[in-house]
Amino acid sequence: MRKKILFVGVTALIAVSLILAIGCGKQQATTGAGAETAGGTSVTVRLLTDVSGVDDKSYNAAAWRGILEFYGDTWANQSQRGSLYDTVVAQTQDIYVPILMQTTDEGYDLIVATGFTWADSISEVAARNPNQKYMIVDVDWLSGDNILQTSYAEHEGSFLVGAAAALKAKEDGIVNPRFGFIGGVPNAVITKFHVGYVQGVLHIIPDAQFVDYYVNSWSEPGLAKTQAANWYEAGVYIIYSAAGGSGNGTIAQAKEERLAGKNVWAIGVDSDQHDEGLYSGNDSAVLTSMIKKVETSLLFGLNAVQNNTFRGEGHNFDLAQNGVGYTTTNPAMSRSIVDELEDIRSKIISGEINIIPTNAGAKRLPGFPQNLRAVDD
């Protein structure tokens, strides 16, 4: 089959008799040797994201980095884009199926969708096209021999950044510190971030107090920023956001607060967001970030296609597999904090520390808050 790759930028699509509007500069891939990278691959892939796109500096950006790494490209030099890989941004969920159908018709070797919101659509389209290979990130409940599903132990990485937050509060001598969490759209995946973080804080400060808020969007940083401003003003010490592009608002507010002399922090997510938190020279308002190595699953899927080992099954990337973790880019993460976190990390991997991934289960733990807004689907 001849493969076509389009350099895309979907900005508006209308349902009913929908024709996918793909941006300027249509390109066709050269198949065979002419389309190969320096590494010898001619695998083609399209990444489908929600409205946040690959410039969200977080979740989708991590997926895009995995694709770039596979093809030997970088963010600054995307030389194979438009010939072997590309991306489409879906502005609304009602166009997921049409986008998937058109991408399927174009003959990509692998079609990747990021996020649970694509689950129903990819399940429907995959059932109609059993010979097409699909991959979805953050989903593990679908069936289908042609759908590779990848998930992560977000609760494990979030436990570590929660512990980091509490250790920093103790190091700073904060009396009765309060800890905030801002989520995007409530669902079981974000709940793993939420309850893992709370358990991590409680591991260090058993009587810690918490506030939480859900934006109900992945792309409303203004709402997160407003909530963060209110909380910092009310004495919240640190806020962890797992909210896609919305979480950038938390970081923006933390920068303003620290620039004004306040000792408050933000915690980044999915990617190392240290540079997003820079507010004065090399000083960053992002204490640490919970790294969710989405790029690992993209590399896994693309290599499976290239090596003819692709199977419709689920893979979970946990702490032991280096699928999640935390960053130490900020010098404020002192040696003593990192040493304690590494000890905790080892105990999680060995099973000595067990982290509950659901709100219902975590509520049974001593001292765990009973009024979190987290949902277990």
C-alpha beads as a LAMMPS data file, in Angstrom:
LAMMPS data file: protein, C-alpha beads

377 atoms
376 bonds

1 atom types
1 bond types

-500.0 500.0 xlo xhi
-500.0 500.0 ylo yhi
-500.0 500.0 zlo zhi

Masses

1 110.0

Atoms # bond

1 1 1 0.000 0.000 0.000
2 1 1 1.290 3.454 -0.807
3 1 1 1.656 5.521 2.336
4 1 1 0.790 9.187 2.452
5 1 1 1.912 11.483 5.226
6 1 1 0.377 14.890 5.631
7 1 1 1.978 17.806 7.411
8 1 1 -0.984 18.725 9.530
9 1 1 -2.533 21.356 11.703
10 1 1 -6.186 20.730 12.267
11 1 1 -7.803 23.914 13.413
12 1 1 -11.477 23.484 12.678
13 1 1 -13.599 20.507 11.796
14 1 1 -17.356 20.353 11.524
15 1 1 -19.351 17.207 12.140
16 1 1 -22.092 15.659 9.974
17 1 1 -20.559 15.394 6.469
18 1 1 -17.123 16.027 7.890
19 1 1 -14.044 16.338 5.693
20 1 1 -10.849 16.620 7.647
21 1 1 -9.315 20.021 7.132
22 1 1 -5.587 19.592 7.234
23 1 1 -3.318 22.586 7.153
24 1 1 -1.024 23.940 4.566
25 1 1 1.728 22.148 2.762
26 1 1 0.447 18.652 1.973
27 1 1 3.303 16.223 1.461
28 1 1 3.463 12.642 0.251
29 1 1 5.984 10.251 1.727
30 1 1 8.420 8.473 -0.465
31 1 1 8.085 4.764 0.270
32 1 1 10.913 2.259 0.418
33 1 1 14.548 3.242 0.812
34 1 1 13.896 6.855 -0.097
35 1 1 11.725 7.303 2.975
36 1 1 14.117 5.699 5.409
37 1 1 15.816 7.517 8.270
38 1 1 19.515 7.345 8.918
39 1 1 18.728 4.366 11.168
40 1 1 17.128 2.487 8.304
41 1 1 13.453 2.654 9.303
42 1 1 10.580 3.463 6.988
43 1 1 7.911 3.067 9.698
44 1 1 5.265 5.800 9.498
45 1 1 3.267 7.148 12.426
46 1 1 0.719 9.839 13.170
47 1 1 0.199 11.126 16.700
48 1 1 -3.337 12.260 17.567
49 1 1 -3.783 14.590 20.550
50 1 1 -6.503 16.595 22.222
51 1 1 -6.684 20.369 21.938
52 1 1 -3.528 20.830 24.043
53 1 1 -1.305 19.577 21.204
54 1 1 2.363 18.660 21.406
55 1 1 3.302 22.130 22.633
56 1 1 1.625 21.592 26.016
57 1 1 5.105 21.305 27.609
58 1 1 3.861 18.288 29.506
59 1 1 2.018 15.107 28.519
60 1 1 1.676 15.347 24.728
61 1 1 5.137 16.900 24.503
62 1 1 6.563 13.759 26.108
63 1 1 4.843 11.562 23.508
64 1 1 6.224 13.734 20.710
65 1 1 9.739 13.466 22.169
66 1 1 9.457 9.695 21.912
67 1 1 8.633 9.950 18.229
68 1 1 11.464 12.399 17.611
69 1 1 13.923 10.111 19.394
70 1 1 12.835 7.097 17.344
71 1 1 13.557 8.942 14.097
72 1 1 16.794 10.515 15.331
73 1 1 15.306 14.007 15.260
74 1 1 15.165 16.714 17.919
75 1 1 12.629 19.352 18.875
76 1 1 14.738 21.928 17.038
77 1 1 15.324 19.735 13.985
78 1 1 12.242 17.729 12.971
79 1 1 13.688 16.711 9.627
80 1 1 11.487 13.634 9.102
81 1 1 8.235 15.443 9.948
82 1 1 5.904 15.330 7.012
83 1 1 7.684 12.364 5.465
84 1 1 7.629 9.694 8.175
85 1 1 5.737 11.182 11.120
86 1 1 3.285 13.958 11.901
87 1 1 0.590 14.993 14.360
88 1 1 -3.033 16.113 14.349
89 1 1 -4.681 18.198 17.060
90 1 1 -8.375 17.457 17.617
91 1 1 -10.160 20.548 18.834
92 1 1 -13.221 18.646 20.121
93 1 1 -14.033 15.045 20.979
94 1 1 -16.846 14.758 18.441
95 1 1 -14.263 14.697 15.646
96 1 1 -12.134 11.897 17.084
97 1 1 -13.737 9.162 14.977
98 1 1 -13.524 11.101 11.673
99 1 1 -9.858 11.903 12.336
100 1 1 -9.120 8.271 13.127
101 1 1 -10.954 7.105 10.007
102 1 1 -9.115 9.490 7.701
103 1 1 -5.754 8.674 9.260
104 1 1 -6.521 4.971 8.821
105 1 1 -7.369 5.532 5.155
106 1 1 -3.999 7.223 4.652
107 1 1 -2.128 4.010 5.460
108 1 1 0.107 4.821 8.420
109 1 1 1.957 1.887 9.951
110 1 1 0.989 3.038 13.449
111 1 1 -1.664 5.446 14.688
112 1 1 -1.157 6.723 18.240
113 1 1 -3.691 8.559 20.421
114 1 1 -2.797 10.095 23.768
115 1 1 -5.245 10.017 26.637
116 1 1 -8.309 8.160 27.859
117 1 1 -10.675 10.520 26.026
118 1 1 -9.744 8.699 22.799
119 1 1 -10.643 5.256 24.186
120 1 1 -14.177 4.825 22.845
121 1 1 -13.296 6.258 19.442
122 1 1 -10.181 4.162 18.926
123 1 1 -12.043 1.032 20.030
124 1 1 -14.790 1.696 17.489
125 1 1 -12.454 2.443 14.581
126 1 1 -10.033 -0.386 15.380
127 1 1 -12.889 -2.900 15.276
128 1 1 -13.703 -1.769 11.728
129 1 1 -10.066 -1.937 10.602
130 1 1 -8.480 -5.120 11.994
131 1 1 -5.359 -4.839 9.810
132 1 1 -4.405 -1.364 11.057
133 1 1 -2.140 -1.046 14.107
134 1 1 -3.318 1.389 16.782
135 1 1 -1.778 2.491 20.067
136 1 1 -3.327 4.421 22.940
137 1 1 -1.586 5.890 25.977
138 1 1 -3.158 5.848 29.461
139 1 1 -5.735 3.169 28.659
140 1 1 -5.701 -0.489 29.714
141 1 1 -9.307 -1.666 29.445
142 1 1 -9.921 -2.055 25.704
143 1 1 -10.031 -5.269 23.720
144 1 1 -8.718 -5.800 20.222
145 1 1 -5.766 -7.627 18.681
146 1 1 -4.713 -4.452 16.874
147 1 1 -4.639 -2.036 19.851
148 1 1 -1.473 -1.644 21.924
149 1 1 -2.400 -0.091 25.275
150 1 1 0.118 1.500 27.620
151 1 1 -0.377 2.666 31.179
152 1 1 1.804 4.027 33.966
153 1 1 2.145 3.743 37.733
154 1 1 1.449 7.444 38.236
155 1 1 0.667 6.826 41.897
156 1 1 4.253 5.672 42.481
157 1 1 5.874 8.744 40.930
158 1 1 3.342 11.015 42.624
159 1 1 4.107 9.435 45.998
160 1 1 7.733 10.488 45.514
161 1 1 6.937 14.126 44.665
162 1 1 4.458 14.240 47.560
163 1 1 7.203 13.050 49.864
164 1 1 9.544 15.637 48.323
165 1 1 7.020 18.389 49.026
166 1 1 6.668 17.345 52.655
167 1 1 10.422 16.969 53.144
168 1 1 10.964 20.456 51.719
169 1 1 8.323 21.886 54.042
170 1 1 10.096 20.315 57.021
171 1 1 13.485 21.536 55.783
172 1 1 12.076 25.065 55.459
173 1 1 10.584 24.903 58.952
174 1 1 7.029 25.461 57.729
175 1 1 4.563 25.090 60.606
176 1 1 1.399 23.155 59.708
177 1 1 2.001 23.279 55.942
178 1 1 -0.956 22.872 53.583
179 1 1 -0.653 21.020 50.321
180 1 1 -2.686 21.614 47.164
181 1 1 -3.597 19.460 44.186
182 1 1 -5.107 20.700 40.902
183 1 1 -6.444 18.111 38.476
184 1 1 -7.650 18.396 34.894
185 1 1 -10.668 16.256 34.003
186 1 1 -11.594 13.865 36.852
187 1 1 -10.922 10.230 35.943
188 1 1 -9.200 7.129 37.301
189 1 1 -5.828 8.043 35.777
190 1 1 -5.713 11.507 37.378
191 1 1 -6.878 9.924 40.627
192 1 1 -3.633 7.918 40.674
193 1 1 -1.682 11.199 40.582
194 1 1 -3.911 12.700 43.261
195 1 1 -4.011 9.884 45.836
196 1 1 -0.364 8.933 45.266
197 1 1 0.669 12.517 46.034
198 1 1 -1.438 12.639 49.199
199 1 1 -0.019 9.320 50.421
200 1 1 3.510 10.584 49.785
201 1 1 2.939 13.724 51.844
202 1 1 1.334 11.720 54.659
203 1 1 4.293 9.344 54.692
204 1 1 6.424 12.265 55.917
205 1 1 3.808 14.433 57.699
206 1 1 0.993 12.152 58.950
207 1 1 -1.301 15.031 59.968
208 1 1 -0.832 17.168 56.827
209 1 1 -3.771 19.172 55.489
210 1 1 -4.899 19.217 51.855
211 1 1 -6.977 21.242 49.406
212 1 1 -7.940 20.101 45.930
213 1 1 -9.608 21.432 42.790
214 1 1 -10.434 20.103 39.315
215 1 1 -10.396 22.434 36.312
216 1 1 -12.543 20.044 34.208
217 1 1 -10.351 20.906 31.240
218 1 1 -6.859 20.192 29.957
219 1 1 -6.496 23.624 28.371
220 1 1 -7.654 26.300 30.846
221 1 1 -4.491 27.572 32.562
222 1 1 -6.310 30.718 33.638
223 1 1 -8.617 28.743 35.927
224 1 1 -5.703 26.901 37.521
225 1 1 -3.814 30.162 37.947
226 1 1 -6.728 31.829 39.725
227 1 1 -7.174 28.891 42.088
228 1 1 -3.447 28.770 42.793
229 1 1 -3.418 32.511 43.582
230 1 1 -6.260 32.042 46.086
231 1 1 -4.532 29.116 47.754
232 1 1 -1.111 30.752 47.984
233 1 1 -2.768 33.808 49.500
234 1 1 -4.488 31.521 52.030
235 1 1 -1.200 29.928 53.062
236 1 1 -0.886 26.828 50.878
237 1 1 2.807 25.970 50.666
238 1 1 3.004 23.860 47.509
239 1 1 0.668 22.821 44.662
240 1 1 0.946 19.753 42.456
241 1 1 -0.975 19.939 39.176
242 1 1 -1.894 17.009 36.946
243 1 1 -3.991 18.943 34.492
244 1 1 -2.283 18.976 31.098
245 1 1 -1.968 22.485 29.697
246 1 1 -4.166 23.836 32.491
247 1 1 -1.414 23.080 34.983
248 1 1 0.815 25.703 33.371
249 1 1 -1.343 28.263 35.178
250 1 1 -0.230 26.897 38.544
251 1 1 3.403 27.304 37.565
252 1 1 2.788 30.819 36.251
253 1 1 1.248 31.849 39.582
254 1 1 4.017 30.218 41.609
255 1 1 6.552 32.252 39.615
256 1 1 4.740 35.472 40.464
257 1 1 4.559 34.554 44.143
258 1 1 8.236 33.685 44.424
259 1 1 9.227 36.795 42.481
260 1 1 7.293 38.751 45.131
261 1 1 9.308 37.035 47.876
262 1 1 6.896 34.313 48.975
263 1 1 8.227 30.876 49.899
264 1 1 5.789 28.764 47.880
265 1 1 6.262 26.099 45.223
266 1 1 4.706 24.314 42.286
267 1 1 5.323 20.704 41.261
268 1 1 5.482 19.919 37.551
269 1 1 4.115 16.845 35.831
270 1 1 4.827 14.420 32.969
271 1 1 7.896 16.338 31.731
272 1 1 10.609 18.204 33.626
273 1 1 8.956 21.628 33.949
274 1 1 11.852 23.293 35.757
275 1 1 12.481 25.744 32.919
276 1 1 8.792 26.672 32.774
277 1 1 9.155 27.819 36.367
278 1 1 12.177 30.104 35.873
279 1 1 11.405 33.535 37.318
280 1 1 14.802 35.108 38.122
281 1 1 18.032 33.949 36.547
282 1 1 18.314 30.230 37.246
283 1 1 15.760 30.280 40.062
284 1 1 12.686 28.167 39.351
285 1 1 9.320 28.007 41.120
286 1 1 9.056 24.317 40.207
287 1 1 10.563 22.353 43.079
288 1 1 10.442 19.043 41.213
289 1 1 8.390 17.339 38.513
290 1 1 6.750 13.924 38.471
291 1 1 8.180 12.424 35.317
292 1 1 5.817 10.186 33.412
293 1 1 7.959 8.865 30.614
294 1 1 5.344 8.735 27.877
295 1 1 8.223 8.787 25.395
296 1 1 9.146 5.309 26.658
297 1 1 5.830 3.861 25.498
298 1 1 6.087 5.577 22.099
299 1 1 9.528 4.066 21.572
300 1 1 8.178 0.689 22.691
301 1 1 5.304 0.842 20.179
302 1 1 7.378 2.071 17.249
303 1 1 10.066 -0.534 17.846
304 1 1 7.389 -3.228 18.032
305 1 1 6.107 -2.187 14.599
306 1 1 9.609 -2.037 13.146
307 1 1 10.580 -5.435 14.591
308 1 1 7.276 -7.122 13.685
309 1 1 6.564 -7.851 17.346
310 1 1 3.481 -5.631 17.643
311 1 1 0.626 -7.246 19.571
312 1 1 -2.695 -5.977 20.828
313 1 1 -2.004 -6.099 24.545
314 1 1 -1.403 -3.934 27.575
315 1 1 1.907 -2.767 29.049
316 1 1 2.313 -0.992 32.371
317 1 1 5.395 1.137 33.003
318 1 1 6.111 1.479 36.721
319 1 1 8.928 2.756 38.912
320 1 1 10.926 -0.456 38.551
321 1 1 10.793 -0.111 34.750
322 1 1 11.792 3.557 34.959
323 1 1 8.382 4.544 33.619
324 1 1 7.848 7.212 36.293
325 1 1 10.114 9.209 38.576
326 1 1 11.001 12.675 39.841
327 1 1 13.444 15.394 38.880
328 1 1 16.318 16.940 40.795
329 1 1 17.010 19.818 38.401
330 1 1 16.215 22.451 41.024
331 1 1 19.088 22.944 43.527
332 1 1 16.377 23.436 46.168
333 1 1 16.090 19.650 46.112
334 1 1 18.834 19.259 48.676
335 1 1 21.080 16.226 49.014
336 1 1 19.301 15.138 52.186
337 1 1 15.902 15.278 50.445
338 1 1 17.144 13.309 47.448
339 1 1 18.801 10.707 49.672
340 1 1 15.557 10.127 51.537
341 1 1 13.588 9.962 48.302
342 1 1 15.972 7.367 46.902
343 1 1 15.464 5.263 50.021
344 1 1 11.696 5.555 49.554
345 1 1 12.063 4.695 45.872
346 1 1 13.913 1.488 46.729
347 1 1 11.234 0.519 49.241
348 1 1 8.477 1.072 46.655
349 1 1 10.257 -1.124 44.120
350 1 1 10.882 -3.850 46.717
351 1 1 7.261 -3.776 47.861
352 1 1 8.050 -2.586 51.378
353 1 1 5.996 0.542 50.665
354 1 1 2.654 -0.188 49.022
355 1 1 0.814 2.698 47.347
356 1 1 -2.930 2.502 46.773
357 1 1 -3.946 3.766 43.283
358 1 1 -7.661 4.404 43.953
359 1 1 -9.492 6.916 46.097
360 1 1 -11.790 4.265 47.550
361 1 1 -8.840 2.118 48.584
362 1 1 -6.769 5.011 49.906
363 1 1 -9.655 6.173 52.116
364 1 1 -9.100 3.061 54.219
365 1 1 -5.609 4.238 55.149
366 1 1 -5.160 5.910 58.560
367 1 1 -5.352 9.687 58.298
368 1 1 -6.208 9.750 54.589
369 1 1 -8.658 12.587 53.706
370 1 1 -12.222 11.415 53.188
371 1 1 -13.394 14.354 51.086
372 1 1 -11.099 14.399 48.033
373 1 1 -12.738 15.230 44.701
374 1 1 -10.937 12.311 43.046
375 1 1 -13.062 9.754 41.179
376 1 1 -12.366 6.087 40.466
377 1 1 -14.582 5.750 37.329

Bonds

1 1 1 2
2 1 2 3
3 1 3 4
4 1 4 5
5 1 5 6
6 1 6 7
7 1 7 8
8 1 8 9
9 1 9 10
10 1 10 11
11 1 11 12
12 1 12 13
13 1 13 14
14 1 14 15
15 1 15 16
16 1 16 17
17 1 17 18
18 1 18 19
19 1 19 20
20 1 20 21
21 1 21 22
22 1 22 23
23 1 23 24
24 1 24 25
25 1 25 26
26 1 26 27
27 1 27 28
28 1 28 29
29 1 29 30
30 1 30 31
31 1 31 32
32 1 32 33
33 1 33 34
34 1 34 35
35 1 35 36
36 1 36 37
37 1 37 38
38 1 38 39
39 1 39 40
40 1 40 41
41 1 41 42
42 1 42 43
43 1 43 44
44 1 44 45
45 1 45 46
46 1 46 47
47 1 47 48
48 1 48 49
49 1 49 50
50 1 50 51
51 1 51 52
52 1 52 53
53 1 53 54
54 1 54 55
55 1 55 56
56 1 56 57
57 1 57 58
58 1 58 59
59 1 59 60
60 1 60 61
61 1 61 62
62 1 62 63
63 1 63 64
64 1 64 65
65 1 65 66
66 1 66 67
67 1 67 68
68 1 68 69
69 1 69 70
70 1 70 71
71 1 71 72
72 1 72 73
73 1 73 74
74 1 74 75
75 1 75 76
76 1 76 77
77 1 77 78
78 1 78 79
79 1 79 80
80 1 80 81
81 1 81 82
82 1 82 83
83 1 83 84
84 1 84 85
85 1 85 86
86 1 86 87
87 1 87 88
88 1 88 89
89 1 89 90
90 1 90 91
91 1 91 92
92 1 92 93
93 1 93 94
94 1 94 95
95 1 95 96
96 1 96 97
97 1 97 98
98 1 98 99
99 1 99 100
100 1 100 101
101 1 101 102
102 1 102 103
103 1 103 104
104 1 104 105
105 1 105 106
106 1 106 107
107 1 107 108
108 1 108 109
109 1 109 110
110 1 110 111
111 1 111 112
112 1 112 113
113 1 113 114
114 1 114 115
115 1 115 116
116 1 116 117
117 1 117 118
118 1 118 119
119 1 119 120
120 1 120 121
121 1 121 122
122 1 122 123
123 1 123 124
124 1 124 125
125 1 125 126
126 1 126 127
127 1 127 128
128 1 128 129
129 1 129 130
130 1 130 131
131 1 131 132
132 1 132 133
133 1 133 134
134 1 134 135
135 1 135 136
136 1 136 137
137 1 137 138
138 1 138 139
139 1 139 140
140 1 140 141
141 1 141 142
142 1 142 143
143 1 143 144
144 1 144 145
145 1 145 146
146 1 146 147
147 1 147 148
148 1 148 149
149 1 149 150
150 1 150 151
151 1 151 152
152 1 152 153
153 1 153 154
154 1 154 155
155 1 155 156
156 1 156 157
157 1 157 158
158 1 158 159
159 1 159 160
160 1 160 161
161 1 161 162
162 1 162 163
163 1 163 164
164 1 164 165
165 1 165 166
166 1 166 167
167 1 167 168
168 1 168 169
169 1 169 170
170 1 170 171
171 1 171 172
172 1 172 173
173 1 173 174
174 1 174 175
175 1 175 176
176 1 176 177
177 1 177 178
178 1 178 179
179 1 179 180
180 1 180 181
181 1 181 182
182 1 182 183
183 1 183 184
184 1 184 185
185 1 185 186
186 1 186 187
187 1 187 188
188 1 188 189
189 1 189 190
190 1 190 191
191 1 191 192
192 1 192 193
193 1 193 194
194 1 194 195
195 1 195 196
196 1 196 197
197 1 197 198
198 1 198 199
199 1 199 200
200 1 200 201
201 1 201 202
202 1 202 203
203 1 203 204
204 1 204 205
205 1 205 206
206 1 206 207
207 1 207 208
208 1 208 209
209 1 209 210
210 1 210 211
211 1 211 212
212 1 212 213
213 1 213 214
214 1 214 215
215 1 215 216
216 1 216 217
217 1 217 218
218 1 218 219
219 1 219 220
220 1 220 221
221 1 221 222
222 1 222 223
223 1 223 224
224 1 224 225
225 1 225 226
226 1 226 227
227 1 227 228
228 1 228 229
229 1 229 230
230 1 230 231
231 1 231 232
232 1 232 233
233 1 233 234
234 1 234 235
235 1 235 236
236 1 236 237
237 1 237 238
238 1 238 239
239 1 239 240
240 1 240 241
241 1 241 242
242 1 242 243
243 1 243 244
244 1 244 245
245 1 245 246
246 1 246 247
247 1 247 248
248 1 248 249
249 1 249 250
250 1 250 251
251 1 251 252
252 1 252 253
253 1 253 254
254 1 254 255
255 1 255 256
256 1 256 257
257 1 257 258
258 1 258 259
259 1 259 260
260 1 260 261
261 1 261 262
262 1 262 263
263 1 263 264
264 1 264 265
265 1 265 266
266 1 266 267
267 1 267 268
268 1 268 269
269 1 269 270
270 1 270 271
271 1 271 272
272 1 272 273
273 1 273 274
274 1 274 275
275 1 275 276
276 1 276 277
277 1 277 278
278 1 278 279
279 1 279 280
280 1 280 281
281 1 281 282
282 1 282 283
283 1 283 284
284 1 284 285
285 1 285 286
286 1 286 287
287 1 287 288
288 1 288 289
289 1 289 290
290 1 290 291
291 1 291 292
292 1 292 293
293 1 293 294
294 1 294 295
295 1 295 296
296 1 296 297
297 1 297 298
298 1 298 299
299 1 299 300
300 1 300 301
301 1 301 302
302 1 302 303
303 1 303 304
304 1 304 305
305 1 305 306
306 1 306 307
307 1 307 308
308 1 308 309
309 1 309 310
310 1 310 311
311 1 311 312
312 1 312 313
313 1 313 314
314 1 314 315
315 1 315 316
316 1 316 317
317 1 317 318
318 1 318 319
319 1 319 320
320 1 320 321
321 1 321 322
322 1 322 323
323 1 323 324
324 1 324 325
325 1 325 326
326 1 326 327
327 1 327 328
328 1 328 329
329 1 329 330
330 1 330 331
331 1 331 332
332 1 332 333
333 1 333 334
334 1 334 335
335 1 335 336
336 1 336 337
337 1 337 338
338 1 338 339
339 1 339 340
340 1 340 341
341 1 341 342
342 1 342 343
343 1 343 344
344 1 344 345
345 1 345 346
346 1 346 347
347 1 347 348
348 1 348 349
349 1 349 350
350 1 350 351
351 1 351 352
352 1 352 353
353 1 353 354
354 1 354 355
355 1 355 356
356 1 356 357
357 1 357 358
358 1 358 359
359 1 359 360
360 1 360 361
361 1 361 362
362 1 362 363
363 1 363 364
364 1 364 365
365 1 365 366
366 1 366 367
367 1 367 368
368 1 368 369
369 1 369 370
370 1 370 371
371 1 371 372
372 1 372 373
373 1 373 374
374 1 374 375
375 1 375 376
376 1 376 377
